[in-house]
Amino acid sequence: MKTLFICKHNRFRNKVAEGIFNKLSKNNKAKSAGLILDKLRPYICKNVLDVMKDKGYKIKSVSRVLNKKKLNDYDLIVIVADNVDKKSFVGFNGKIIKWKIPDCSEFDLEKIKKIVEGIEKKVKRLVEKF
């Protein structure tokens, strides 16, 4: 099953989900993308990279914008953000799941850790289904 994790800027929540999914899933690989590029901060913050590394996960440190023409290359879209609507994916033929995970400041290390742990639990359950 080809999975795409979506959030607004592809800087945190969906990058974390992609990294965890790709490590835990033996048969499936995922990608992530944002709806728009944050031109002021087109990077993954150091705290997120450090938390993921400490947990044994790798994530790519470059943000990627969604190519809507390639949406139907995927079977499943997982919206990890609380600020992205399913209506953004009109014409998508696969399944859409929405997790509604809130964002936080890139400087709030404790909140980042808590969000990463929550995403990790959700991704583990998702991987078990496949």
C-alpha positions as CSV (number, residue, x, y, z in Angstrom):
1,M,0.0,0.0,0.0
2,K,1.5,3.3,-1.1
3,T,1.0,5.9,1.7
4,L,1.4,9.6,1.8
5,F,1.5,11.6,5.0
6,I,0.3,15.2,4.7
7,C,0.6,18.3,6.8
8,K,0.6,22.0,6.0
9,H,4.4,22.6,5.5
10,N,6.1,19.2,5.6
11,R,8.4,20.4,8.4
12,F,7.4,18.2,11.4
13,R,4.4,16.0,11.9
14,N,4.3,14.2,8.6
15,K,8.1,14.0,8.3
16,V,8.1,12.2,11.7
17,A,5.2,9.8,10.5
18,E,7.1,9.1,7.3
19,G,10.3,8.3,9.1
20,I,8.7,6.0,11.6
21,F,6.5,4.2,9.0
22,N,9.5,3.6,6.7
23,K,11.5,2.0,9.5
24,L,8.7,-0.1,10.9
25,S,7.0,-1.3,7.7
26,K,8.7,-4.2,5.9
27,N,6.5,-4.3,2.9
28,N,5.4,-0.7,2.3
29,K,7.1,2.6,2.0
30,A,5.6,6.1,2.6
31,K,6.3,9.6,1.5
32,S,5.3,12.9,3.0
33,A,4.5,16.3,1.6
34,G,3.1,19.7,2.6
35,L,0.3,21.7,1.0
36,I,2.5,24.8,0.9
37,L,6.2,25.5,1.4
38,D,7.1,27.7,4.4
39,K,9.5,30.0,2.5
40,L,10.8,31.5,5.8
41,R,11.5,28.1,7.3
42,P,11.9,25.4,4.5
43,Y,13.8,23.1,6.8
44,I,13.2,20.5,9.5
45,C,14.1,22.0,12.9
46,K,17.1,20.6,14.8
47,N,15.0,19.6,17.8
48,V,12.8,17.3,15.6
49,L,15.9,15.8,13.9
50,D,17.5,15.2,17.3
51,V,14.4,13.6,18.9
52,M,14.0,11.3,15.9
53,K,17.7,10.4,15.9
54,D,17.5,9.6,19.7
55,K,14.6,7.2,19.0
56,G,16.5,5.5,16.2
57,Y,14.6,7.0,13.2
58,K,15.9,8.9,10.2
59,I,14.1,11.6,8.4
60,K,15.0,13.7,5.4
61,S,15.7,17.3,6.3
62,V,14.3,18.9,3.2
63,S,10.6,20.0,2.9
64,R,8.6,18.8,0.0
65,V,5.4,20.3,-1.5
66,L,2.5,18.1,-2.7
67,N,2.2,17.5,-6.4
68,K,-1.6,17.1,-6.7
69,K,-1.1,15.5,-10.2
70,K,0.4,12.5,-8.4
71,L,-2.2,12.1,-5.7
72,N,-3.6,9.0,-7.3
73,D,-0.2,7.3,-7.2
74,Y,-1.1,6.6,-3.6
75,D,-3.6,4.3,-2.0
76,L,-3.8,6.0,1.3
77,I,-3.4,9.6,2.5
78,V,-2.9,10.2,6.2
79,I,-3.5,13.9,7.2
80,V,-1.5,14.3,10.4
81,A,-2.2,18.0,10.8
82,D,-5.1,19.6,12.7
83,N,-5.2,22.4,10.2
84,V,-5.6,20.6,6.9
85,D,-9.0,19.7,5.5
86,K,-9.9,16.5,3.6
87,K,-11.5,18.9,1.0
88,S,-7.9,19.6,-0.2
89,F,-7.9,16.2,-1.9
90,V,-10.9,16.4,-4.2
91,G,-10.5,13.8,-6.9
92,F,-8.3,11.5,-4.8
93,N,-9.6,7.9,-5.4
94,G,-8.0,6.2,-2.3
95,K,-8.7,6.3,1.4
96,I,-8.1,9.3,3.6
97,I,-7.4,9.2,7.3
98,K,-7.2,12.3,9.5
99,W,-5.3,12.3,12.8
100,K,-5.6,16.0,13.8
101,I,-2.3,16.3,15.5
102,P,-1.5,19.8,16.7
103,D,1.7,21.7,15.8
104,C,4.0,23.3,18.3
105,S,7.0,25.7,18.4
106,E,10.2,24.3,17.0
107,F,11.9,25.4,20.3
108,D,9.5,23.5,22.6
109,L,11.5,20.3,23.0
110,E,9.2,18.6,25.6
111,K,6.1,19.2,23.4
112,I,8.0,17.9,20.3
113,K,8.9,14.7,22.3
114,K,5.2,14.3,23.3
115,I,4.0,14.8,19.7
116,V,6.6,12.4,18.3
117,E,5.5,9.7,20.9
118,G,1.8,10.2,19.9
119,I,2.7,9.9,16.2
120,E,4.8,6.8,16.9
121,K,1.8,5.1,18.5
122,K,-0.5,5.9,15.6
123,V,2.0,4.8,13.0
124,K,2.6,1.5,14.8
125,R,-1.1,0.8,14.7
126,L,-1.3,1.7,11.0
127,V,1.7,-0.5,10.2
128,E,0.0,-3.4,12.0
129,K,-3.0,-3.1,9.7
130,F,-0.8,-3.8,6.6
